[in-house]
């Protein structure tokens, strides 16, 4: 049974007397989009060569059928071995060094099938702690930091903040640490839009702010022992406009307006919205977690719980759409991936279901799906990834926050 293109090329050389150049023409024909017509042109040459070597009848037909069938899907051996090796090494690294593996993937973006927010969410579900960017701690790219356990933490890089290019991120990281925003502006040359992006992302928290609790209790004047706490995002945003005026041609300490009034801190939903806006992901949790109570009241099952549902049962699932795919060989069927805070589920959408719920199916950022649970034959009942939901009903869900776009029809 031939497995690789090189084996079929050798078959043509041995059985039909093909030259190396003719065997390479066969390889090109097998890999061509118009392989059927190109293969047909080589058919008479193949049969003639086989007949000259006494290979005729059923044996000759079998060899031709193998060549022709392989043209529909063939793969070079060198690619196969390379991909197999990459899969093995990646799996080993993900198992033994999950934090380093995630940091490496984030620093290799853009790449691959999965977006950074899915990579981060998967790592988080496997015990990796991911920290947001910080001007006094982050490198330009993702890096590792020691934690309270032997496992390192992943710190997002400054370049992950939208509006901060790699050159500026390198400059900020090289000049740290900073005592305050004015020092950051003077030494890095950062402009107001980029400074506001850092403030929104929480990357300025390490610069510190006065004790809000003491001020709100009316005791700020007498509470000299009040400690320094992280600079909140709203405080940083308030001060960013004034701090951006701290140019090298102005005397240090002359910038006014950087002391923010008492502002309400962002709640968890607002902070996640800010993360999604500036980073395209949430380091600490999934946006679906904030909708879980509402979804549970409708009977929506978390994706990780599908392993406990019998095959063929009707289920309700929901999640952020990460992909929409419609392979040419699928007869119009569309495949979607939904991600919630517990994991991923595959959704199979027939042409009829797609047409019936076309608006939600095509454009919804978050989908609720009712359908029938289906497991692959021989699939491990304990493996969530082996479960599919055959969709019967689709509904768009509003999360009230801007989630990143899905990767559609690539």
Steps between C-alpha positions, in 0.01 A plus 500: 500500500670823391496771765711774348552663163858377485379137513273550201780666307718196572216268391481678164878470458510128590176383337482724189858613441432867570805723501565723799363795302184308407453392861523865603231583241287233670562666836395837363188347345401342833534834678323709237151643541431355155661168590236285326572639153877505552495144632296385201770632266754277677278192491599368156870550578459305824310210341749478212793490737336235718414285201864510387587346836229235491259676734154484346138432583370532855842569651557792262150632571560478877823698473326766291207519742739554791674780314174663391342476846812636665473810280183594693696519824874446519775627722880517471685281748727786607197712595337209681806428710550870575140550610501182707817613676355847566182347645699270729733775624214746547299249701804419717571869566135575574490216754828570681553875444152647437589856601809516277303338218228766523753785514674364190172474310400854594839628384455323164174672409342527254507130429292186491134422533433624853491866603694623807184524714430129443862404572492698826164353602620145433820557699299648787280189508819295530619692805714773343467840669503787248571857613417815309765737362683735738749773407722411797488122450428414135744441219396598149371145447353241735739388772519274805504613863552299819186429700419362841518145359776334296301574187578839340239761411451644153518878474348652187732726305461872442476440126175309562329833579331641192669821391838404649728387220798273550750787480327703772450185711873427480580857601264497799628162621866605463455818710309360797437533790290816514389691808202668336336581167697819451825303520361242258416769245836679530715190466302308237353784292157337507209706362156555645305233300751229590509616864122482519508150349743391773277659763190323370679165493610533864868512404557812715377342824859441614563876516281511811231735630407656831282307740146538376348344807656759732393786275143376483485476876600867523820407681759555229662793680562307822573164339864553407555132562250409227682274258542532129260293292479425128400787273148428381417510132269799534761695695760417237267606218424826678868578543616382156403819317697722736795262536536483121611866509815408697734566208879516538491878436288558813630511854433185705218537748324782315225284350168558674175304491641152560333459841163344427192572714328217683370284218303177527716201415405283204304190591594158364287533187640844420856376551438205270352733237813714530721192463313386190518851354875545549638144503245300302488252788440476873796374706292395800168358383257447212225746407262203500542464877300819555206358305507157665217565750275631223589207272455244777146627561424400140655156540824568313765240578866606541709345225715301741186332641400348164706190582232407753214532251383183319569470129201619295354719775358844423718773651531877524854638469637852462831670441706754314535401133870442430469354147261444216616248241332359189728248325440450129446128562235551773200543271410842636528403867657768719709418807519744791709502817347645815717588801377562854692528826527119526611401151407460133221317320459427130168587339382347172258724311315348203421714192134515608580614854747756366238645266229504767715689751731668252537836677604352834700220340705734286555804718439421869802540725341283769259220411253286689446167325237235556574167341578133533821382666705274277815309583741356246510123465750357745553839665612511860186584705718702739644726227303825454663562162334189357151652537309680224163671511285467190321835497123534473455855633734801520461820700727800541600586859597851610788511748500882526875508430707509182637151437757453222395380154496134403719344232252422223530295182880487487 
